[in-house]
Amino acid sequence: MNGQIILITIAVYAGVLVLIARMTGRGHTDNAAFFLANRQSAWYVVAFGMVGSSLSGVTFVSVPGLVRQIDMTYMQMVFGFIFGYIAVAKILLPLYYRLNLISIYSFLEKRIGRHGYKTGAAFFLLSKLVGAASRLYLVVWILQTHVFDQWRIPFAVTVIVSVLIVWLYTYRSGIRTILWTDVLQTFVMLAMLIAILWQVKNTMGLDMSGMMDAVTQSPHFRIFEWDNWGSRQHFVKQFFSGIFVTIVMTGLDQDMMQKNLSCRNLREAQKNMYWYGLAFTPLNFLFLCLGILLLGLAAQFNVALPTANDDIVPMFCASGMLGYSTLALFTVGIIAAAFNSADSALTALTTSFCIDFLQTEKGGKVEARRTRLIVHAGMAAMFVVAILIFKALNNRSLIDALYTIVSYTYGPLLGLFAFGLFTKRKTKDRLVPFICIASPVACFLLNHFIYRATGYLFGYELLMLNGMITFASLFFCSQKNNHTADTSFLT
């Protein structure tokens, strides 16, 4: 595929995003628009855009690759996601709307105290910065390898330009703009996924019926794991992990909740969560089906597959086997996926730092907007630095390690919110930072020693264990609440 066409495609796509930003930001550049879109968002716009936010560039390349290793058992976790979204809609959203929150971590100050509040916000900032930067790094690395290296464009330039584009269309109106760019980017990702599936079908010489048979008759079309309890893919582990992963990575994540809180009222926010949760399931199924078809295509044409699962989709799209246009489709698809997750992460990081640490909303509107612009630029610079650090380490397997570290940091958030929501006890606020640091360390050591003793390696259930240790520690350090403390907002 001609590199000039790809560069023009990227430039046009970026130009459209900036144009949308100017249209949606006209007359709405204050912090009320940036943080919560003036709380006037239509639920169906938010729901459609959130689908794309969840399907990051990592999903685009990693989920199909999972099929080779664990078949389609990832769907067990996806089924758990549905119940997780229901829990968020029924338990957390009513609380956030009742308290009229901008940053969801403000709840921790009301319920636990200032140290608990700052600790929860700090864990979010660490998790989101590392997670979002690592997702963007993977996508930039793919673009660099398959597109920009042939133009001898330095990796650092690719990174800076990518982050600059995201900054350009988010700095004016934040969430107000992102809600509409998410709609565009979700549509682009879905169109690219369907187009690539169609190209694979045609290359294999199949009609629609034949494609369905190729998927369902594949030995990799195994969704459920019931027998081996020691397996990380056992249904019980995957299903309940899916529930709790959704609760913490959606319901306790400022990035995802900020969009929900921009809806006009609680009822619309809940409606958004239900439809978004349902739509997420068939899309993951399609990504896994793509993985099965690519494995079948490799077997049909005796193609040697790369060692890393994440390289399977990029290899086929860049090889020319699926037609030269597929590389352009793939390029636009992962750019849309990368921008869709990076833009909301950048906005959420800016929001949390401004509200939770600088408390900008307590000052004048002009000064608050000026501070927000500075913080937003600073967060964009931190994205660039983090991605360049990942590149300097020069180890793509680091991505898996980083996601594991990020999952550890959500455990204390789970414990903090669970203690705040389901008890009315008062814990020792000054001990909260130490508890939230000690809990992931304890989980890491426990996982290490159990693995050495039994050979069993924890999977996502570590998140639940982490949350339980945090909750138990907070409870142990607590006492019955006095009658003067206000916990009426819990009911």
N, C-alpha and C positions, 0 to 999 in steps of 0.2 A: 504494500500500500504506500502510495506517495506520501512522504513525511510532510510535504507542504500542505496537503489536504487536511492532514490531522491537525497541524498547527492552526490552520484557518478555522477548522471546526471548533477547536478549543477557544480560540479568540472570539468567535461569534457567540459561543455559548456563554463565555464570561461577560461579553457585552450585554447579552439579554438579561443576565442576573443583575448587572449594575443598572440597567434601564428599569427593571422592576423595582429596584431599591429607590430610585429617584421618584418613580410614580407613587409608590406606597408611602414614601417619607415626606412628600410635599406637605408642609404645614404640620408635620408630626415628628419632631426631632427632640422632644423633651424626654425626660426619664420615664414618665408615665407610659409613653408609646414604646420606648425601648424595652422596659421591663415586662409589661403586661398588655401591650397593644390597646391601652385604655379600657381593657376588659370588655371589648366589643367584638370578639372573634366568633364567627359562625362555627358550630361544632363540627360540621361535615368537612369544612376546610381544614380544621385542626386535625381531624381523624385521618384524612387522606395524606396529609403532609407527614404525620407522625409515623406512618408506615415506612416512608422512605428514610426517616431519621433513624429508625431501628435497623434498617438494612444498610449497614455501612459498607465501605469498600472491602472490608475484611469478609463480610458475609458473602459478597459477590464472588470472591475467589476461594474462600475457605470452606463454606458449607458444601458446595459440590465435591470438593476434594475429600471431605469426611467420609464419603460413601466407600471409598476404597478401604478405609481402615475399620469403620464401625457400621457399615451398611447404612440403613435408614433409621437406626435406633435413635438418632437425634430427634425424631418426631415425638418420642415419648416425652422429652423435655418440652417440646413445643405445646403438647397437649396440657402440660402443667402450666404453661404461660397463660392459657385461657382463664384458669381459676385464679391465677395471680392477679390478672387484670380486674376480675370481679372483686377480689379483696381490696384492691386499691380504690376502686370506685365506691365500694360500700363503707370502707373504714377510714381511709386517709383523706379522700377528697372532701367529704363532709366536714372534717376537722379543719382542713386548710381554708375552706370557704367560710366557715363559722368564725375563724380568727382573722379573716380578711388579710392573709399573708401575702407578701411579695417574695421573700425568701422563706422556704419551708422550714429552715433551721431555726427560725425565730421561735418556733414552737418549743424547742429545747430550752430556751431561756425562760419562757413562761412556766415550764413544767419542772425543769431540773435546776437551772441556774446559769450564771454567766459562763462558768468554766465548761459546763456541758454544751452550751450553745456554741462557743468558740471551737471546741474540740470537734463537734459534729461538722461544722462548716469547714474546718481545716481538713478533715478526712475527705470531705467531698472535693475540695480544691485539689488535693493531691491525686485522688482517684481519677477525676475528670481530666486533669491536665496530662497525666501519664497515659491514660487510656485513649483520649482523643488524639494526642500527638502520635502515639504508636499506630493507631489506625491510619492516620494521614501519612505517616512514614511508609507504611506498607504500600499504599496506593502510589505515592510519589516514586518509590523505588521501582514499581512495575512500569510506570510511565517512563522513568529514566532509562530503564533497561531496554524496553521494547520500542520506544519512540525517540527520546531526546538524545540518547548516546550517539545515534547516527549523525546528529547535528553538532556533536561535540559541545553540547551545552553542559556546563558544570552542574553537579548535583545541587550545590548550594543555591545556584540561580533558580533552578526548578522549584526548590523549597520556598525561597523568598517570594517568587512570583505567585505560587499557589496560595500561600498564606495572605499575601497582599490582596489577591482577588477576593478572598473571603472577608478580609477586613473592609474592603471598599464597599461591598454591598450590605454590610451589617452595621457600620459605625454610626449611621444616621438614625435609624429607627429600630434596630435590633429585632425583637420578636415580631413587631408589626410587619416588617419586611420578610422575615424568615418564614412566617406562616404561608406567604404566597410563593416564595422561591422554593419552599419544600413541596408545594403542589406541583410545580414544574418539574422539579428533580425527581419526585416520586414517579410521575408519569414517564419521564425519560428512562428511569431505571426499569420500570415494568416493560416498556416498549423494547428496550434493548434485550432484556431477558427473553421475551417472547421471540424476538427476531433471531437471537442466537440459537434458541431451541429449534426454530424452524430451519435454520441453516444446517444444524446437526442432522435433523430428520432427513433433509434433502440429500445431504452428503452420504448418508447411510442407505439411501434409496428406499425409504419407507414412506408409506402413507400414514394418516392419522391412526388408523387401527393398528398398523404394524408398529408404530412408535409406542402405543400403549402396551402392546404385547411385549415389546423389547424391554420395557420398564418392569412390568409385572412378572415376567418370566425370568428375570435376572436373578441369579443367586444373591445379589446384593439387595434385593427387594425384601428385606427382613426388617420389620418395624419394631417388633417387641422382643425383649429378652426377659424370660421368666425363670429360667432354670439355674443359672450360675449366679448365686448371691454375691460371690466375691468379685464379679465383674462390675466395672464402673458404669456399664450400660444397663444394669438391671433396672427393670421398670420402676420399682418403688423408689430407687435412688434418683433416677432421671426425672420422674414425674414430680416428686416433692421438691427436688432441686429447682425444677422449672417454676414452681409456684413461688418459692422464696427468692430466686434470682429476679423474677419479675417485680416482686414487692420492693426489693432494695434498689434495683437498677432502673425502675420506673417510679414507684411510689415514694422512694426516699432520695430521688435524684432531682436536683434543682433543674437540670437540663430538660427532663421530660415533663416535670410538673409545671414548669413555667408556662408551657404552651396550654396545658389544661386550665391553669388559673387565668388565662386570658379569655376564656369563654364567658358568655354573658351571665351565666348563673350555674349553680351546682347541677341542676337537672341536665343542662346541655353538656357540661363537662363529663358527667357520668355516661351520657349517651355516646359521646365521643370515645370514651374508654372502651365501652362494650363493642362498638363497631370496629375500632382499631384492633382490639384483641382478636376478633373473629377473622379479620382480613389478613392478619399476620400469619395465620396457620397455613392456608393454601399456598401462600408465597414461598414459605420455607419448603413446602412439599415440592414445588416446582424447581427450586434450586437443587434439591436432592435428586429429582428426576433428571436434571441436566447432568449431574455427576454420573448417574448410571449410564446415560446415553454416551457420554464421553468415554467411559470405560469400554462400552460396547464398540464404539468407533475405533478405539485403539486396538482392540482385539481383531476387528474386521480387516484393518489395514496393516496389522503387525507393527504398530507404532510403539516404540519404547517410551514408557512413561517416566517423567522425572521422579527423583527420589522424594522430594517434598510435595505433599498433597496440595499446598497452596500454589504450586507451579503448573498444575494440570490445566486449569482453565486458561491462564495467560499463554501457555505453550500452544494450545490448539488455536487460539484466536490470532496469534502472531505468526503461525507457521504457514498460513495460506491454504491449508486443507479445507477450511470452511468458507473460502472465498475471500478476496482481498478486502471487501467491504466490512467483514466481520471485525477486523482490527479497529476500524473507525467506530463501529458500534460498541465494541468492548471498551475503547478509550473513553467515549462519551459516557458510557454506563458507569464505569468506576469513578470518573470525575464527578458525576452527579452524586454517586454514593458517598464519595469522600467529602464533597462540599456540604452535603446534606447533614452529615454528622458533625463536621468541623464548625459550621456556622452557628448551630445551636449551642454547641459546647463552648465556643468563644463567648457567646452572649450570656450563657449561664454562669461562666466563670466571672465575667465582668459584673453581673448582677450580684452574685454572692459576695464578692470582695467589697463592692460598694456598700451593700446593705449590711452585711454581717460584720465587717471589720472597720470600714470607714464611716458607716452610718450617715451616708450622704443625704438621705431624705430628711434629716433633722435640720438641715441648713436651707439656704435660699435656693430657688430653682436654677438660677444662672450658675451659681457656684457648683451645684450638684451635677449639672450637665457637663461643665468643664472638667470636673473630677472624673466623671464617667468616661469621657473621651480619652483622657490620659490613661486610665486603667485599661480600657479596651485596647489601646495601642500597646500597652505594656504586656498584656496577655498574648497578643499576637506575636510580639517579639519572643516571649517565652516558648510559644509553639515552635518557632524557627530554631531556637537554641536546643530544645528537647529533641527535635527531629535530627539535627546535625550531630547530637551526641549519640543517638541510635546508630547513625551512619558510621561514626568514628569507631564505635565498638565492633562494627562490621560483622554482626552475627544475627541472621534473620531468625534463628531459633529463640533469640531474646524476646521476640514478640510473645511467644507462649508464656515465658517466664513473667513478662510484664503483666499479662492478663491475670496470671495467678496472683501476683502481688496486689493488683487492683481488687481482685475478689476478696483478698484478706481485708482490705481497708473498708469494704462495705459491711463486714461482720459487726464491727463496733456500732455503726449506724443502726443496724437492725436491732442490736441490744438496747441502744439508747432510746429509740422510738418505742420499742416494745415495753420497756420499763415505764416510759412516760405515759403510754396509752392505757396499759392494762393494770397498772397499780396506782394507788394514790399515796404511796409512801414517799418520804423525803430522803434522798440519798445525800451523802457528803459531797457537795459539789466540787470542792477543791481536789478530791481524789479522782474525779472522772477522767482527766487527761491520762493519768497513770494507768487506770483500768483499761482504757481504750488502746493504749500502747501494749500493755502486758497481754491482752487477750489474743491478738494475732501472733505474738511471739510464742505463747503457750500452745496455740494450734499448730504452729510450724514444728515445734519440738515434739509434740504429741504425734503428729503425722510421721516425723522422722523415726522415732523410736518404735512405733507400731509397725512401720514398714520393715525395719531391720529385724524385728522380732517375729513377725508373721508373714511378711511379704505383701500385706494389704496396703494399698496406696489410696488415700482418700481422694475423692473427686470433688464435685460441687457441694457435697454434703458438708465440707469444711465450713462453708458459709453459715449453715445452720448451727454447727458446733461453735463457731466463733461468736455468733449472736447469743447463744445460750450461755457461754462463759461470761460474756459482757453483762448480760442480764443478771446472772447469778451473783456476780461480783457487786453490781450496783445494789442488788437486793440485800446482800450480806452487810453492806455498809450503810444500810438505810434504817429508818425508824418510822413509826407511825406519824402521819402528817398532823400538824397542829390544826386546830379549828379555824385559825385566822387565814390559813393559806387558801388561795382561790384555785380550786380544781373544777369549777362548774363548767368550764369549756369542754371537759371530757365527756359530758353527757348530752 
